[in-house]
Amino acid sequence: MSNVTLSIGGRDYTVACDSGEEAHVAALGRLIADKLSAMPGNVALGESRSLLFAALLLADEVNDLRQNPPAPRLAPPPPTPAAAIPEELSQGLEAIAERIENIATHLEHGPPSA
């Protein structure tokens, strides 16, 4: 077990967590602290009510994400296998590549001597 000190609303709280979870718990504490500091008029509410409202706002965000999960990120399609490329297209691409190589050679060495 480890301890993490969270600074929330101007106070420090020591929280126990499993070893290796310190960074995660600290990040969660920062989320709460950020939510609390973004609330207008939180100083006038008192500590426990401010923390309650911050927790409610965070719970509302979690609830929204559960009800409306973000669309999954689609992986790019796998490359088309060479066998799936039509022969005409393949031959045309080879001709273009050969032409490009000839141009590159011409630019590097000048025109061929006759």
Secondary structure, 3 states (H helix, E strand, C coil): CEEEEEEECCEEEEEEECCCCHHHHHHHHHHHHHHHHHCCCHHHHCHHHHHHHHHHHHHHHHHHHHHCCCCCCCCCCCCCCHHHCCHHHHHHHHHHHHHHHHHHHHHHHCCCCC
